[in-house]
């Protein structure tokens, strides 16, 4: 990702860089619960369930909806910045959801690791077959 500090990476885009991706920004502005659900789906969770829960409870309890952000941070080893996940979701949920969507769009749900070739295992040869 970006610069390393303390073993964790910085977020590739800032919390308030919403306009760097106008489509995601508009989607989050007009239907934040849908974007939250889509982010959750990309992270292996239920889109419908997360969308509905955020729609029903997100306005009053947005600081409780940190699951996507924590999972994304864990997958990409991102620092908890500019403040805790709870504070980010409490004070600016639309910006946080937008930031998560930009990371998912650019880097995917988890970093792609290069697999190294494994040595082939050659077991015993197949048994001899007799012709009948």
C-alpha positions as CSV (number, residue, x, y, z in Angstrom):
1,X,0.0,0.0,0.0
2,X,1.5,3.3,1.1
3,X,4.2,4.3,3.6
4,X,4.9,1.9,6.4
5,X,4.9,3.2,10.0
6,X,4.9,0.9,13.0
7,X,4.3,-2.2,10.9
8,X,1.0,-0.8,9.6
9,X,0.3,1.0,6.3
10,X,-1.4,4.3,5.8
11,X,-4.8,4.3,4.1
12,X,-4.2,4.8,0.4
13,X,-6.8,7.7,0.3
14,X,-7.7,10.1,3.0
15,X,-10.9,10.0,5.0
16,X,-12.2,13.2,3.3
17,X,-11.0,12.3,-0.3
18,X,-14.6,11.4,-1.2
19,X,-14.5,13.4,-4.4
20,X,-11.6,11.4,-5.8
21,X,-14.2,8.8,-6.8
22,X,-17.4,10.7,-7.6
23,X,-19.5,7.6,-8.4
24,X,-18.8,6.1,-5.0
25,X,-19.3,9.4,-3.3
26,X,-22.7,9.9,-4.9
27,X,-23.8,6.4,-4.2
28,X,-22.8,6.7,-0.5
29,X,-24.5,10.1,-0.2
30,X,-27.8,9.0,-1.7
31,X,-27.9,5.4,-0.3
32,X,-25.3,4.9,2.4
33,X,-26.8,1.7,3.7
34,X,-26.5,0.1,0.2
35,X,-22.8,1.1,-0.1
36,X,-22.2,-0.3,3.4
37,X,-23.9,-3.6,2.4
38,X,-21.9,-3.8,-0.9
39,X,-18.7,-3.2,1.1
40,X,-19.7,-6.0,3.5
41,X,-20.5,-8.3,0.6
42,X,-17.0,-7.8,-0.8
43,X,-15.6,-8.7,2.6
44,X,-17.6,-12.0,2.7
45,X,-20.6,-10.8,4.7
46,X,-24.3,-10.6,3.8
47,X,-25.1,-7.5,1.7
48,X,-28.8,-7.6,2.4
49,X,-28.4,-8.1,6.2
50,X,-25.8,-5.3,6.6
51,X,-27.7,-2.9,4.4
52,X,-30.9,-3.5,6.4
53,X,-29.2,-3.2,9.8
54,X,-27.4,0.0,8.7
55,X,-30.6,1.4,7.4
56,X,-32.5,0.7,10.6
57,X,-29.9,1.5,13.2
58,X,-27.0,3.3,11.4
59,X,-28.3,6.8,12.1
60,X,-28.4,6.4,15.8
61,X,-25.8,3.7,16.4
62,X,-23.3,4.2,13.5
63,X,-20.4,3.9,15.9
64,X,-21.4,0.2,16.3
65,X,-20.9,-0.5,12.6
66,X,-17.1,-0.9,12.6
67,X,-17.0,-4.5,11.4
68,X,-16.2,-3.7,7.7
69,X,-13.6,-1.2,8.7
70,X,-11.9,-3.6,11.2
71,X,-11.9,-6.5,8.7
72,X,-10.5,-4.3,5.9
73,X,-7.8,-2.9,8.2
74,X,-6.9,-6.4,9.3
75,X,-6.7,-7.7,5.7
76,X,-4.6,-4.8,4.4
77,X,-2.7,-4.1,7.7
78,X,-3.9,-0.5,7.7
79,X,-3.4,1.8,10.7
80,X,-6.4,2.9,12.7
81,X,-6.4,6.6,11.6
82,X,-7.2,9.4,11.9
83,X,-8.8,8.1,15.1
84,X,-10.4,4.9,16.3
85,X,-12.8,3.1,14.0
86,X,-15.7,3.8,16.4
87,X,-15.0,7.6,16.3
88,X,-14.6,7.6,12.5
89,X,-18.0,5.8,12.1
90,X,-19.6,8.0,14.7
91,X,-18.5,11.4,13.4
92,X,-18.3,10.8,9.7
93,X,-19.9,7.5,8.6
94,X,-20.4,8.5,5.0
95,X,-16.7,9.4,4.6
96,X,-15.7,6.2,6.3
97,X,-17.9,4.1,4.1
98,X,-16.6,5.9,1.0
99,X,-13.0,5.4,2.0
100,X,-13.6,1.7,2.6
101,X,-15.3,1.4,-0.9
102,X,-12.3,3.1,-2.6
103,X,-9.9,0.6,-0.9
104,X,-12.1,-2.3,-1.9
105,X,-12.4,-1.0,-5.5
106,X,-8.7,-0.4,-5.9
107,X,-7.1,-3.3,-3.9
108,X,-9.9,-5.8,-3.3
109,X,-10.9,-7.4,0.0
110,X,-7.5,-8.9,0.7
111,X,-4.0,-8.4,-0.7
112,X,-3.0,-10.7,-3.5
113,X,-0.1,-12.9,-2.4
114,X,2.3,-14.5,-4.9
115,X,2.3,-18.2,-4.4
116,X,5.6,-19.9,-4.7
117,X,6.0,-23.3,-6.4
118,X,5.7,-26.2,-4.0
119,X,7.9,-29.2,-4.6
120,X,6.0,-32.1,-6.2
121,X,5.5,-35.2,-4.1
122,X,5.9,-38.4,-6.0
123,X,4.4,-41.3,-4.1
124,X,4.7,-44.9,-4.8
125,X,4.1,-45.9,-8.5
126,X,0.7,-47.4,-9.3
127,X,0.4,-51.2,-8.8
128,X,1.1,-53.5,-11.8
129,X,-2.0,-54.5,-13.7
130,X,-2.2,-57.9,-15.3
131,X,-3.8,-58.4,-18.7
132,X,-6.7,-60.9,-18.6
